[in-house]
Amino acid sequence: MRILMVASEAIPFAKTGGLADVLGALPAALARLGHAVDVVIPRYRGIAVGEPLGRITVSMAGQQLDTTVAFYEVRGVRNLFIDQPHYFDRESLYGTSSGDYPDNAERFGFFCRAALEWAAAAGQRYDVIHGHDWQAGLVPVMLARVFRTDPTLGGTPTVFTIHNIAYQGSFPPETLPAIGLGSDLMRVDALEFWGRVSYLKGGLTFSRIITTVSPRYAQEIQTPAFGFGLDGVLRHRSGDLVGILNGIDYDQWDPERDPHLPEPYSASNLEGKGAAKRAVLETYGIPVSEATMARPLVGMISRMVDQKGFDLVAGIADALPHLDATIVVLGTGERRYEDMWRGLSVRHPDRIGARIGFDEGLAHRIEGGADLFLMPSRFEPCGLNQMYSLRYGTAPLVRATGGLADTVRNYDPRTGEGTGFTFDEYSPRALLGTLRWALDIYKDRAAWRRIQQAGMQEDNSWDASARKYADVYRRAVS
């Protein structure tokens, strides 16, 4: 099949979160299955690669904007860049520390229109067009309204993926005429959402099939607790909603050939984890001794926000230094949580280390060197770090929600089976109890080795997920 994917970011070109990881790995996995995949993203400042492919003229906000389209091939995938400096030559992708760019509605309305104008001008029909998250939510809408009779695009089936339903692209009603769409779309069965225009709702309403990033999350977002007001729309379309678990890129995350690790290791030979643990302790300035190497190392790499369970962590902060463990954290987020971790590391430098920021190499070393990885999320559409942890023989400790529940099997001491540790109740008490239980299990080295090896044998590659997406595309076409 010929597949066109439209998204706002993709590695290795532009990234703010997991969406970029998906758009870097899923198309390549589909290409390995024999499909032809084009990925369209904006050409942001800093994207220096790409050869000119052609020019298009896009009508937007009463203007005719001449726009260049460039391409760059990576891993069998053609990546296309919509090059319009007026909208995309900016400091960052969506906004600054002061907030979102005020013209984001216009920016991504233009982007959706430009992606489709290019596809129409290219003249070669796609079997399916696949939009991702609110920034591409107008793709199915514009296909139905603007390109319905186009000889190349008319009738092309669309698939739309929700990566995180909390981000909805909500804008004032006057957005519609500004991006060239009729005010009749300001209806409850179209784009209207609590008196505003929702780009995400447009994707849900006008696409042929909706997917999201784990089976559990597909069920959760049909409930008021997790649907962020769109649960009714999703229940109405439940027959068209499919949960497909994200994969991880085994080319980038493989302890046997990871260049960020001091020594390679495998499920049959885990000795290299010790070298990674030593490297992590040294990086955080925690004394390396026989005692610290024997103690379990707990790692956490995350945005420091409530969604990721940091309110639970704050609730047990006083207990953390007194656990029989060393704890390291890497990430950025809300100031109160950054300050909490800085304070803990200053007061307990031999037990707790904090790095505020992000470092890709250190992230790999934490996954390799940690014994236990903490993800106590309030909600988690899919999650990637728990799958990295499984791959690296690091037992995940997670709250049983979304993709975390789909990927981590709770350890059962009666059978010795399981790949990590889970808890259900969203409370500091439940988190602390599960953490103490996991640290107690760590003392049984044979049991811990079984947990590590069971996790490393799981198949969380993108190849398995790509086959399920191909099935969705065939269903959309039929």
Secondary structure, 3 states (H helix, E strand, C coil): CEEEEECCCECCCECCCHHHHHHHHHHHHHHHCCCEEEEEEECCCCCCCCEEEEEEEEEECCEEEEEEEEEEEECCEEEEEEECHHHHCCCCCCEECCEECCCHHHHHHHHHHHHHHHHHHHCCCCCEEEEECHHHCHHHHHHHHCCCCCCCCCCCCEEEEECCCCCCCEECCCHHHHCCCCHHHCCCCCCEECCEEEHHHHHHHHCCEEEECCHHHHHHCCCCCCCCCCHHHHHHCHHHEEECCCCECCCCCCCCCCCCCCCCCCCCCCCHHHHHHHHHHHHCCCCCCHHHHHCCEEEEECCECHHHCHHHHHHCCCCHHHCCCEEEEEECECHHHHHHHHHHHHHCCCCEEEEECCCHHHHHHHHHHCCEEEECCCCCCCCCHHHHHHHCCCEEEEECCHHHHHHCCECECCCCECCEEEECCCCHHHHHHHHHHHHHHHCCHHHHHHHHHHHHCCCCEHHHHHHHHHHHHHHHHC
